Amino acid sequence: MSDHRIIGAYDSGLPGPVVVFTGGIHGNEPAGVIALQRVYQQLLDMQVPVRGKILFLTGNKAALREGKRYIDQDLNRLWARQSITHIRAKAASERDSEERELMELLALIEPFGEGKEDRYFFDFHTTSGEGGCFVVVSGRPENQRAASFLHVPVIYGLATSMSGTTNRYMDENGWRGIGFEAGQHADPGSADRHEAAAWLLLESCGCLSPAEIPGLEVWHERLIRAAKGLPQHLEVTYRHHVAPEDQFVMHKGFETFSPVKQGEPLACDVRGEVRSPSEGYLLMPLYQKQGEDGFFIVKRLS
Ligand SMILES: [Zn+2]
């Protein structure tokens, strides 16, 4: 995996949308970066006539080098007007590792989208538990339309249940922000699913027509398989926040979209058993040390 901030910038000179992809905003999630390198290389090799321009970026470079979620603080919780203003006011030497990463990313993203109406921001992640292939969007119709190209379950209300996420910030600042979770961190299939998602998202925003996408059927089939017949639209109804002093430990055997019943024991912490507050599906059970979200509960939207 290369160590450059800019994986690639692609522009055929044709008018069209501005698109930014990020992978590895969490340093223990290299699959997104690997996939974006593959897609960029394929665009170059085949000289694909993309409308608009695309920027492929590496997220948390220092944390990726160490294979950790973050070095000093979670980069995916810093994207908010207030914290950005605060970080900008600091001397460069006083910024911590993630604050430096954020400043470098914004210095590339903001000028790239400047003055453009049609701006898309696609952020690629993976999860510590198994089974997590889904899209995260705000409820805006244009985002729902883009998400529908990916076939996998669409989760509403996740972005708004957390503040400072990359995706939410961009979505609130004139971009159409979409988050894509491809599966378990170390599963080689996660990079494959990211790769499929990148091509289908380029179709969704009009950069490419279906006929221009190399291997189109493969990408569709790969994500249809990942959708596993799960409900297409789900909403977050509960977030289990954890602090280090909780000593939260998820019980073994759960994965994203495991069905759970009300009162079912899911984890334990210093206070004892942690039970599901309601019936639903589990989302992103925490099976790593770093992270503030123990799990989420989602419900099918009728
Ligand atoms: Zn992540």
Boltz pocket constraint, residues with backbone or C-beta under 6 A from the ligand:
constraints:
  - pocket:
      binder: B
      contacts: [[A, 25], [A, 26], [A, 29], [A, 76], [A, 124], [A, 125], [A, 126]]
      max_distance: 6.0
